[in-house]
Amino acid sequence: MRTMTAGKKTTKKRYLLFVSLTYSYSILRPVQEAIWQRGGEAAWFIEDGCPDWLVDGERKLNTIEEVMVFDPIAVFVPGNHVYDFFPGVKVEVFHGYAMKKRIEKIDDHFKVRGWFDIYCTAGPSTTPYFKKLEAEKGFFKVYETGWCKVDPFFANLPDVHNKRPLILYAPTFSKSISSATALYPTIEELIQSRPWDWIITFHPKLDDPELIQRYSALAEKYGHVLFQRSNDGLNTLRKIDLMLCDSSSITIEAMLLNKPVVTFRNTHPGKHLLNVTREEDVGPAIEKALTRPAELMQGIHEYTLHHEAHRDGMNSQRVLDAVDDFIEKYQGKIKPKPLNLVRKIKLRLKLKYYKHLFGPNS
């Protein structure tokens, strides 16, 4: 879209928000808001199989051809892949915080697959390692921006006061560390015996139909239990008193809101958590956490600073600044990304789309 300014034609900057799983919506909406604040245009592309959670006023592009016509200058991606042939700078904004105790240990969070031009890191838990990878590989740039999802977390939200403690149970999806199966009997017993209200949500990748049905049945049976297939980010987290979890990075999001967290067999316990290893200890740990012990709350403050260094609500603005800086200083001037031919072919086979094997103009 072109607009007239002082007799000259100017082009609004266009950006694409790429969604592969439902967690992407709450991550990318602060970026959309920052784009609008700058007078730019934002549009969404939602992969097949992912629910459409767009609301009034949000623009959806339904086909690859529509994306090509839209011609964004950047594509923002919370997940691990993006269509290489989409126009624009490919920007990884991440879907959570790094959860290892030592950042030098490579895990899935730190894998560089050759899809992205920019990595937007959140703070000390990620930036040093990605800066090291940037120097080694040379085909992308790293900008410490803070995580865009948490911009609204620091908007002076009013305190929520519940008549009864409200607990969020949000297990991770990986079967090796998920507590969902092991804790089901314990959670049902606590629902029956303790004066607490519950919200139960599952990670989008947790796809066990039987397990989902068992937990959703708890909400049908007990009036003080709400089951949501996925949590809706800040809207869910801000109204709870405590989170029960295992080893999901969503624990950091709760702690950023100064909420205590009880974990079951956490893979990296510390003074920021009340971690238990036996089912019978979950209830007593929740009771203790609800008193908000001073040592626990101080541990939360220190731990979250390690992950999220920026708390001014301007992370998404810094993400857009990173795009502008990359285009001005580095686009076309640094080492090209790997060819990734096998991955590109697999992606096109999945999409049944065989154009643009070597870029948007091929």
N, C-alpha and C positions, 0 to 999 in steps of 0.2 A: 504494500500500500504506500502511495506517495502523497506527501502533503506539501503545501506551498508555505515557505517561510522567507519573508523579506525578498520576494521575487525569485527565490531559488528553489529548486527541487531538492528535497531531503528525503532520505529513505529511513523509515522506522527500522530499528534492529529487530530481527525475528529470531526466536529461540524455540527449540523443540524440547519437550519434556517426555522422556522415554520410559514407559511403564511395562515391566514384565511380571511383577508381583504386586499384591495390593499394598504392601508396605511403602511402595513408591509414592503414593498420593500424599501422605503426610510429610514425606521428605521433600517433595518438589513444590508443594504449594507455597512455602515461603520464598522460593526462587521466583515463582510466578508473580507473587506480590511485589518483589523487588523489580522485576521486569516492568510491570505496570507502573510502578512509581517513577521509572525512568522514561516512560512514554513508549516503551517497546511493545512488541506483540509476542504472545506466548501461545503455543498450540501443543496438544497432547497426541502422542501415538501410543496406542495400547495394543500389546501383543495379543494374538488369538489365544483364548483360554483364560485370560485374566479378566475378572469382572470389571465392568465399566462403572466407576464410582464418581464420575464427573458431575458437577452441579451446574446450575444456571450461571451463565456468564463465562464458562470455560469452553474453549474451542477444541474440538476433536478432529483430527485428520484420520480418515478411515482407510486410506490405501497408500501404498508406497508412492504411487504417482502423485497423490496430493502432497506428500512430503516433498517430493522433488520440485513441485511448483511453488510450494511455500518457501523453499530455499533458505533454511535457517543458517545463521552464522555460527551457531553452536547447538550441540545436543547434550542435554544433561541426563546422566544415567546413574541411578543408585545401585544397579545390579552389576553383574560380571561381564556382560556382553552388550554389544550394540551393533547395528547393521553398518558395516564399514562403508557402504556406498551412499548412506545418507549424507547430504551436504553438511558442511559446518565442522567446526572444531569439536572433537569428542571429549567430553568432560566427565570424569568419574567423581561422583560426590559421595559414594559409599552408602551402605544400608545399615551401618551400625559402627560401633567403636571396636578397636582391636582388643581382644580379651586375653592375650597371653601375658604372663608375668614378665617375660623378657622379650623385648621387641625384636631382638636379634634372631629369635626363633621364627622361621618362616612358617606361616600357616596360610590358609586360604585368603585371609584378609590382605596378604602381601604379595600374592601372585600377580605378576605382570604378564598379561596374555597378548599384548600387542594391539589392543583395540583403541587405546586412549592417547590423546595428545596432552591432556592435563589431568593431574591428580590433585584434588582439593582436600588437604589433610586437616585434622581437627586440633592437634596439639602434640605434646611431647610423646604420647604413646604411638604416634604414627609418623610424624614429620621426619625425625632423624633417619629412620629406616628408608623411607621413600626418597629422601635426598641422596642417600647412598646409592639406591637403585638408579636414580636419575643420572648420577655421575658415571655409573658403570655402563648403562645402556644407551643413553644419549638421544633417545627418540621421543622423549616426553619431558614436560616441565612440571615441577611440584610447587604448589602455592599453599601455604598454611592460611586457611581462611576461617577455620571453625566449621562445624557441621551445620549445614543449612537448616536441617529439621528443627534444631533447638532454638532458633531465633524467637519463636513465640514463648519459649519457656522463661524468658527473661523480660517479660513485658509487664512486670508489676501486677501479676495476677492476684486477685483477692483470695484470701484463705477460704478453704471449704471446711465447714464444721458438720460432721455427721453425728446423728444421734447415737448410732452404734458404729464400732470400728468397721470400716469397709476395706476388705482385703482383695487384692488382685492376684489371681494365680495365672501365671503366664509361662508355661514350660517351653523350652526350645524344641526344635524338630528332630535333631540328630538322635537316633535311637541309642547310641552309645552313651549319651549323657542326659537324655531327656528323663524327667522324673514322672511323666504323665501316667505311665503304667504302674510304677511302684507306689505312687502316692494316692492313687484313686481311693483305696479303702480308708486311708487316713483322712483325706479331705472329706469324704462322706461322713465319717465319724465326727469330725470337727464341725461340719455343717449342722449335724444333729445336736451336738452337745454344748457348743459355745455361742455366746450372744454376739455373733459377728455376722455381717453381711458380706456377700461374695460376688465378685465378677470373675468369670473364667474365660480366658481367651487363648487361642492357639496361634502359633506361627503359621503363615500361609503355606509353608512347605511341609507342615505336619499333615499328612494325607491318609491317616489310618481311619477309614470310615467307622469301624467298630468302636474305636476309642472316642472318636468325636461323638458318636451316638450315646455312649455311656455318660459322658460329661454333660451333653445337652439334656439328657434325661434328668439329671440332678436339678436343672433349672425348672423343668416341668413338674418335678415332685415337690420342690421346696420353694416357697414364695420369696425367700430372702437370697436367692441365687439367680444371677443373670449370666447366661452363656452367650458370648459373642464369638463368631467364627474367627474374627481378627479384631484386635483392639484398634481404636482410631486415634492412636498417638496421644497427644496432649489432652484431648477431651476426656479420655479414660484416665490417664495418669494423674491429672490434677485433682480429681475428686476422691482418690483413694487415701487411706491412712497408712497402708503397708503393702509391700509386694512379697509374694511367695514365688520362688523361681528355682532354677537349677544353675545353668551356666550360660544363659542367654545375655547378649549385650544390652537387652532392654533394661537390665538391672541398672545400668548407668543412667539411662533416661529417668528412671524413677528417682535415683539418688540426686540427679541434677535439680529435682524439685524438692529436695530435702526429705524424701520419704525413706524410712528404714526398710531394709530388705533382708528377708530370711531365705537362705538357700539350702537345697538338699544336695549333698555330695558335689559341691562346686569344685571345678577343676583348678581354680586359683583363689582359694580363700584368703582372707586378710581381715584386718581390724575394721574394714568398711562394711563387713557383712556379719550376720549371725548365721554361721553355717553349721548344719547338723548332718550326721551320716546315718542316723537311725530314724525310722519312721515315727517311733514313739516320742522323739524329741522335738518334732515339728511344732506341736501345740505349745509346749513351754517356751520355745524360742520365740513364737509369735507373741505370747504374753509379755515376754521381756522386751521385745523390740517395740511394742506399743507404748512402753514407758519412755522411749527415746533416750537411752542412756547417753551421758555426755561423751564418753569415750567412743561410742559407736558413731555419734553424729559428727565428731571431729574427724574420725576416720573417713567418713563419707565425704566431707569437705576436701580433704587432702587427696583422696583417690580421684574424685571427679575433676579436680584441677589438672591432674596428670593427663586426663583424656580430653577434656574440653577447656582450652585455654582462653577462649573468647566468649564474653558474657555481656556484650553490649547490644545484642539483637541485630547485629550488622553482618552476620556471616554470609548471608545470601548476596548482600551488596558486594562483599569482597570476592565472592565467586564470579560475579559479573565483571568486576575489575580485573580479575585474573584472565578472563576471556579477552578483554580489550588489550591487556598487556601482552598476552601471547600472540594475538594477531599482529600487533604493532612490531614486536621485537623478534619473534621466533618462527612464525608460520612460514614454511618454505625455506627456513634458514638452518634448521637443525637436521640431524640424521633422520632419514625417513623411517617410518614404522616397518616392522618385518612384513614380508609378503603375506604370511599366514594363509597360504593358498589352500591347504587342506581344510582349515577351519572355515574359510570363506565358501568353499564348495559345499561343505556339510550344511552350513547355514542356508545356502540357496536351495539345496535339496529339501530341507525342512520347510522352507517357504514356498517351494515350487516357483521360484523367481530366479531367472538365469541371466539377468542383465547386469551391467556395471560390475563385472568381476574385478576390474582394476581401478574402480573409483566411480564417482557419480557421472562422469562424462564418457565412460567407456561403453 
